[in-house]
Amino acid sequence: MTQSRRDRSPQELSGVGLSPGVSIGTAYEVEPQIVALYPIRIASDEVTRELKRLRAALKESRLQLEKAREKLEAELGKEHSHIIDAHLLILEDPLLLEEIEKKIQEELQSPERAVREAAENWISAYRSLEDPFFRERGSDVEEVVQRLIFNLMELDSQGHEGLPEDLILVVSEASLFLLVEYPLERVKGLVVKRGGTTSHGIIIARSYQIPVVAGIQNLKEVIRTGDTLIVDGTSGMVQVRPSEREIRNYQARVRQEQKIQQELVGDTSPCLTSDGQRIYLYANVEIDSEVPLGLKLGGGGIGLFRTEYVYMKDKQKPVSEEQQFKIYKHLATVVAGRPAHIRTLDFGGERHPYFSPILGETDTALGLRGIRLSLRYPDIYREQIRAILRGSAYGNLKIVLPMVSDVDEVVQARRLIQVAKEELLEEGVAFNEEIEVGIMVEVPAAVIMLESLCPHVDFLAVGTNDLIQYTLAASRTDDRIANLFKPLHPAVLKSLYRVAQVAAAEGVLALICGEVASHPVYARLLIGMGFRHLSMSPFAIPEVKGRLREISCLEAAAMVEEVLRQATLEEVEDYVNEFMKKQKTGVTS
Amino acid sequence: MIRKTLRIKSELGLHARAAAKLVKLTSQFESDIKLSRLNVEEQVDAKSILGILLMAAAQGTEIEVMIDGKDEEVAMEAVVQLVNNRFGEEK
């Protein structure tokens, strides 16, 4: 490990892009390596002085937290500030403090050591709790303690005054705190250790258009504060200590992208490939506030409206039909004539106090989620369906059923939708009787059974993230196997190709919803396979639009044919890299 | 010393936000305030958020409140009110 930290040669790290865009900046380790850098013991005549140092560090930590609370409340409202309240109380906890002081006075431990040891007892007590909700509080204690130790070591004493203008934060987890503690206008990128999450930090980074690459396990071994980093949140790559040439290349790319962004943000003309094929671009949105931007950037409409955040609006119980109706009605009104695909409830990793106990703690990815949960709790489902149906009176809403693995699930769901329609008819409430119902194709069983599913659906929405995860049996959130989550794996490509083929043969529209659509090489492959409807994060749309215009469908199809002949991931990657290299030189020469 | 048994009714149990409110309240009193799960010997200090959260009191948990000191009566009344008010959270 020391070897690799000493090795200062350029390196390239591959992760998962969670917020698109490219930026260059200076690395800043939010949690620097502090192990054993502080003294363990103190002399007996140093006790008074060390206790004074402890109190100064406590005061400093309190001030920082209070400042963070102010900023958080100003930027995000009061909803989140109770987290900081809890941190403040942990910091001032009389029992913790008593233990720390005792260790300093009686055992002559240094304050740093005393804080660490006293906290460790609490943290391990929390770890042994059965209730996951309370067990997680151990990480709050850890965060508070780290802050206190940093302040003791005066690592932070200069505040953020000396921070570079172009900051790339290197963190193990993208917490909400991160973005309130650093000046956001200076944060140019985020490199995160833990793999794909929908944490608050990532959502905020997206709305501020800060590129994020996550899932880099060995970041602490390779990156050090002060290193120059290039963060490419579109492709999921991080260049560490890039060479002069690489920097120039990227600077050129950043300029070009800015130009493309500027040119294309206001560009509402259709996206045609170089051989004149129309490609429809849609936006994936997480929260309703992203809808206007999504529509502005992606002319096609909303390709995926996730409803987990709708449910997150009420942490206690499922949101009511009325509350949901308001949101869907607003969505329908805003999209006007364009389609908005509403995916019914599909909790994956998100924690919701009402649903989490139902979903179970283990194997959420393979458990009771998506349509399985909805069919098991038809009362909750009924409210969501009624709300969407009522919303459909105001615009072109479509229903997407997530996690479908069996024809029978579609039949049952459609029956429930039919019942809801009849109720509304009886009540004299308006809705779109022709509302389209489609499925997410994200479970390999659905890919295999696609011919049988097609007659029961109005469209297909391919959820690439989950399809990759399930096809390769590789979790996106387990750091240890993040290297297996490979969109270019031949098994994934063949599955996608099959979807395109069957959809065309059955005459059903297939829409790609997933991060891969925003990847330049992947967009080309998808077009080559025959997909014409792509949905992605709003910010990725202008760039992809610009790139698609340079692609010819015929060439892309030839590329796909070649790629599908490869048997291993490595062969595919080699072929694709070679192809892109040729493409680049072909364009510049 | 006075004691009283209370049931945690809030849906999230005695979680971080509720615990923070409880600590802010108990810290205003001089009396010694302890909590325990009903029929469990281990007690926690109600002025320590770390102690309270470690009880992991989910919705429906019955807890015993033990207060000892000069202002024990007022303190008990205030604690009972906060707990029975579901920590002022639900509308």
Contacts between the chains, C-beta under 8 A, distances in Angstrom:
chain1	res1	chain2	res2	distance
A	82	B	16	6.9
A	82	B	17	4.5
A	82	B	20	6.5
A	83	B	16	7.4
A	85	B	17	7.5
A	85	B	20	4.7
A	86	B	16	4.3
A	86	B	17	7.2
A	86	B	19	7.3
A	86	B	20	5.1
A	86	B	49	6.6
A	89	B	19	7.8
A	89	B	20	5.4
A	89	B	23	5.3
A	89	B	24	7.6
A	89	B	49	4.1
A	90	B	49	5.8
A	90	B	50	6.2
A	93	B	48	5.1
A	93	B	49	5.8
A	93	B	50	4.9
A	93	B	51	7.9
A	94	B	45	7.0
A	94	B	47	5.7
A	94	B	48	5.7
A	95	B	45	5.9
A	95	B	48	4.4
A	95	B	50	6.1
A	95	B	51	6.1
A	96	B	48	7.5
A	96	B	50	5.9
A	122	B	50	5.4
A	122	B	54	7.5
A	125	B	54	5.8
A	126	B	53	7.6
A	126	B	54	6.6
A	129	B	54	7.3
A	129	B	56	5.0
A	130	B	56	7.5
A	131	B	56	4.7
A	131	B	58	6.0
A	133	B	12	7.6
A	133	B	13	7.4
A	133	B	15	6.7
A	133	B	56	8.0
A	133	B	58	7.5
A	134	B	13	8.0
A	134	B	15	7.6
A	134	B	53	6.0
A	134	B	54	7.6
A	134	B	56	3.9
A	134	B	58	7.9
A	135	B	56	8.0
A	137	B	16	6.5
A	137	B	53	4.9
A	140	B	16	7.2
A	141	B	50	6.9
A	315	B	12	7.3
A	316	B	11	4.9
A	316	B	12	7.5
A	316	B	90	7.1
A	317	B	11	7.7
A	353	B	11	6.7
A	353	B	12	5.4
A	354	B	11	7.8
